[in-house]
């Protein structure tokens, strides 16, 4: 099992997240040499996949959003 310090995780978060996903093994995060957290790869069966969410009854009948939500919020805040 691979270990890394909080400093390493902070400096190269993307690298370590990709490594955890690719290795299919947890990475242990150390705080001053003590294990404090575990970075685990995500498993699709842990939650509903996007394809499953799209098959919810009535999903295809929802209106398509064509407005930029950021612009809408900005206008609303004026």
N, C-alpha and C positions, 0 to 999 in steps of 0.2 A: 504494500500500500504506500503510495507516494504522499509525502508531506511537504508543506510549504508554509512560510511565515505570512503573517498578516501583511507585512510590508511588500513581500513578493506578490501577493494577491492583489493588493492595491495598485501596484505599479504595472501589472500585466494581467488585469482581470480577464480580458478577452481570450488571451492565450490559455489561461488555466481553465476557463469554462469550456473552450473547444477541446482541450485535452481530456477533461472529465467526460465529455460526451463521446469522444472517440474511443477512449480506453474502456469504457463501460465499468470502470472501477471508481470508487469514491476517492476523493482527495481530502486529506486531513489538514485543516488549517490550524497552525500553532500560534499561540500568543505567549511569547517569551519561553518557548520550548514546551508549553503545555497544550495538549489538544483542546481546542475550543469549538470547532465547527467541522462539519463534513459537507463537502461539495459532491453531490450525487448526480449522475446522468439522469435526464428526464426519460421516463418510459411512457410511450403513448397510451398504454393501457391504464395508466394512473388517472387519466381524466378522459373526457370525451374529446375525440379528435375533431378538427374543424369540419371534416366531411360529415361526421355524425350530427353536428350542430346544424348544418345546412339542411338536413333531412327532417327537421322538426316540422310538424304539421303547421301550415300557414306561413312558413318562412318565405316561400316564393311569392306570396301575395303582399308582402310588405312593400311600401313604396321605395323607389330608388332615391337615394339621397344625392342630390346634384349640387348642393350648396356647400361652400367651404365653411366648416363649422367655426374655424378661427375668425373668419370675416364676420360671421353671424354674431359671435360672442363680442367681438370688438364693437360692432354697431349697437348691440344691446347695452354695452357699458357706457355709451355716450350719453 
